[in-house]
Amino acid sequence: MAVTSVTLHWSGATGDATADSLEYTAVYRVQTDNTATGPAAIFAYFRTNGPWLKSAYSYGGDSDSNAICTKVSAPRHVAGSANVWEVTFTFASQPTAGSGGSTQAAQAVDANGDPSQDPADWRPYIWFAGGTQTEPAEKAYYISGFTHPVQKFQSGDLIRVQNSAGDRIDSPPVTQDKPVARMYARINIGDFDVDLLRNVGRILSQKIKIKAGLGYNGVFQSGTLKLSDLNVMTKRIAVERNGQRELVDYREVTAEFSFNPDGWNTKLFDIGFNRQLAAGDPDGKGGTVSFTDILDGLAIRAPILDPVLGQPVKSPQLLDGAGQPLQDPDGDPVVIEYRVPDTFTLGAIFFLSQAFEVVQ
């Protein structure tokens, strides 16, 4: 039982203003995959994907960082469908002590537009920085250098990195600078579970975007963001509540992501000194190898022989992805792809849902 889609229900949103406070309601239309799915599953979804209790009002392009969610209700199904719910979020501005009697004024807002009384209600801050990293080059744009009687390549052709004999150049390896952006998200929370640090170095497995109202458009594809760092600092702020000055401690968490538009999988050439030697493989003599030819304790492989000298090759050879030497000298190398880091989902670090949301 699960939530399959969530959409904004514009006709259900309302707003109320008095001399002392502001109040909003935001309504979401929720589709479930089973008629037995109820409020508990729906509430669990919003706890992970937001909004939720104590989050600031943000509904499409409309927002008020001073209004905090105080109630969530999913009272009934939409008429005519047992799988569609309308979930209502109620937001109200936070009062502070007024200057006379019991009258309460709306919570003060600082120069950044954040509520000045509770750091946990301050909006997330996101910023970016750019950089490069070096990685092996599989192909490159040809500029000049080959002196064949007939020009093999034209300037600007994207070709395998090779020498004038057509052999791949890998000593030393040819490298290229890959642009990699860094994204930072700063979020204030009440406390921090140090077990969340285990997610550092993992790849975000979901397609996400930055929440509306923070000023950024576009999406990050699954597998392109890697959590590089979680920096946690305890801070203290002095606030005034009911005429009394109090000290409030909170945790300022800065999450750093590295963004690689091509993803973080590792790509290696299929290359080696030996070829696969198993039942049905060519034996190099016009026949095939059977299991009766293989002795116990010997690996089912054989060295690749130099076609001229008949001796094992001294340098690694490109393979065809099936354990045999690549036959076409002009063919592209076979690239093997691996993923080394583990993955995580946005819900594994709960406070990130204040700044990001999963794209369905």
Secondary structure, DSSP 8 states (H G I E B T S, - for coil): --EEEEEE-GGG-EEEE-SS-EEEEEEEEEEESSTT--HHHHHHHHHHHS--TT-EEEETTEEEEEEEEEEEE---B-TT-SSEEEEEEEEEE-EEE-SSTT-EEE--B-TTSSBSS-GGGS--EEEEEEEEEEEE-SEEE--S----SS--S-TT-EEE-B-TTS-B-BTTB-EEEEEEEEEEEEEEES---GGGGGGTT-EE-S-EEE-TTSS---EE-TT-EEEEEEEEEEEEEEEEETTEEEEEEEEEEEEEEEE-TT-S-EEEE-EESEEE--TTSB-SSSSB--GGG--TTS-SEEE-B-TTT-SB-SS-EEB-SSSSB---TTS---EEEE--S-EE-GGGSGGGGGTEEE--
